[in-house]
Amino acid sequence: MKINKTYKSLLDKSINSMLSAIEIYNKPDFKYREETFSILSINAWELLFKARLLKVGNYKMNSIYQMEPKKLKNGEKSKRLQPKLNRAKNPMTISLADSILRLKGKGEQVSLNLVKSLFALIELRDNAIHFHNSSDISKEIQELGFACIKNYMELIKKWEPKTNLSQYNFYLMPLAYVDSTIESKAILTDEVTNYLNFLKKKVSETDNEDLNFSVAIGIDISFKKNATLDGIGMRYDADGIPVNLSEEDITKKFPLTYNKLTSTARNRYLDFKLNSNFHDIMRGIKKNKKLAYNRSLDPKNAKSQVKSFFNSNIWQELDKKYKKK
């Protein structure tokens, strides 16, 4: 099947723009890290949305152009629309916000969490001058960046499942490795404080039922010396480094109870039923230490009841078994 050249170009440029944003962010010594990431990543999103609009609009260029009434010879405006031209007399394309609205108008679902995350990044881009060479909000911006990349990959997987992203390194380097001199306390300017308040408001409005897309992804890494055996050793790879998790860490890693899991599944899937098939699936999932933590109510009693808690990645497995709404 022949692929539209403009569509292919927009999609390729979008991926390359996101890769450029990540590459610059991960440079060991780059003084305009967060600002540049926001500019390039927003450009990547805008190109992706326009590519999708072009595809659902049967590859008609008017689907991504800004349109305005055509002027008649008598000076009046015609009911017919034509592309609005820039100073170079080239057609002007629509903004990211307009792209989202047009996609919704064509029946495309765009996650509210995704939109909130994008507008938080846009706010950073538009106010970039206030954050020049500033490290005091690096952690918050990286949490936004993690969500940006996760959401981007999720949407491409949904819209263009044949696009192979495994050949690229879509990750942000942890702050501890990017800059070991980040201070825990800093004097915030009024502008930075305003932006942080704006960002916190967006995060507080997160729709927790929308599990595929995130406004921001929290970073909380700590290393503690421990002379006891209270932690639970976990090793996912034979050659990996063991990690000890406290009880508090486990509840964060496995936040879903059985009741929460089933109630969310009913809202998430069209064909979900609490039947023997579901119980068979869950028996297999409970054996997967990445997806389930089975806590014995009485560790000293081998016959004690066991309560299971589940990691949010369980939805990736259940999505293979059930049809999403």
Buried (B, 14 or more C-beta within 10 A) or exposed (E): EEEBEBBEEBBEBBBBBBBBBBEBBBEEEBEBBBBBBBBBBBBBBBBBBBBBBBBBBEEEEEBBBBBEEEEEEEEEEEEEBBBBEEEEEEBBBBEBBBBBEBBEEEEBEBBBBBBBBBBBBBBBBEBBEBBEEBBBBBBBBBBBBBBBBBBBBBBBEEBBEEEEBEEEEBEBBEBEEBBEEEEEEEEBEEEBEBBBEBBEEBBEEBEEEEBBBBBBBEBEEEEEEEEEEEBBEBEEEEEEEEEBBBEEBBEEBBEBEEEEBBEBBEEBBEEBEEEEEBEEBBEEBBEEEEBBBEBEEEEEEEEEEEEBBBBEEBBEEBBEEBEEE
